[in-house]
Amino acid sequence: MVQARKQPKTAPRGLVNLRMAQEDRNVIDRAAKAAGKTRTEFMVEASRRAAHETLLDTNLLIVDEKTFDRFRSLFDAPAKPNARLHKLMNMKAPWDRT
């Protein structure tokens, strides 16, 4: 008797419909092909990345006045000299390197 293989369980998926210009779709398809991905894989990955960036840029931290004053004093204080900072500040910019 042949046993049927069990399919791995995946999280339920939803459907998202998008309207876009054919030119946008063509660019996305070309990029997906270049990345070796399906259009769906490419769009989900790109959307997820953009969403994470947006959320990281919009996080709000609420602290009491004492904590904020401490943060501000640390933030505004000049950097203390150390070997890594010295090396960084004396490093040539990539465009100035020969």
N, C-alpha and C positions, 0 to 999 in steps of 0.2 A: 504494500500500500504506500502511495506517495503522500508525504506530509506537506501541507501548504506552509510556505514560509510566512512567518508573522512580519508584518511591516513595522518598522520602528515608529513609536508614537511621536507625533510632533504636536506642537502647540496649535490650537485652532487658529485659522487664518481668516482675516476679513478681506473684504473687497473694497478697493478705492478706485473710483473712476475719475479720470482727469481729462479735461479738454485742453488741447494745446495746438499751436500752429504746427503744420507739417514740418516746417523748417526746424523747430525745436525738437520734434520727435526724431528727425533725421540725425541731428547732432547727438542726441542721447543714444540712439542706436549705434552710431559710429563709435562713440566713446565706450559703450558697453561691449561692443565687439573687440575693441582694442584692449579692454581689460579682461577679456575672456569670460564675460558674464552675460547673463540674460538681461533684457531690458528691466525686468522686474527686480532682479538682484541688484543691478546698478542703481536704479532709482531708489530702492529702499535703503541701500547703504548710503547714498548721497544725502537723502532726506534725513536719515538718522544722524549723520555727521553734522549737518546743518542745524538740526534741532538741538543736539548737545552743545554746539558752539553758542547758539542763541541763549540756551538756559544758563550756561556758564557765565555769559556776559550780563545776565540779568538777575543773578542771585542777590538777595537783599539780606544783610545781616543786621539784626537789631540788638544793640548792646546798651548797657546802662552808661551814664555819663562818665563814671570813673574808668570803666573799661575803654571807652572811646578816647578819653584824655590820654590814657597810657598808650594806646595804639598810635594816636597822633604824635605823641612825643617820640616814640620809637621810629615812626615813619619819617618824621621831619629831621631827626638827628643825622648828622653826617656819618657816613660809613666809617667804621673803625678800620684803620690800616691792617692789612694782613697779606700774606704771601700770594694768595689766590687773586685778591683784588689788585694787588700791585702788578701781577703778571697780566691780568686782563686789561688794565688801563694802559699798559705798555705794548700791547699786542697791535700789530698793524691790521688795519681793516682789510677784509678779503680783496677788495678792489684796488688796494695799494700794494698788495704783495706782487713780487715779480716771479 
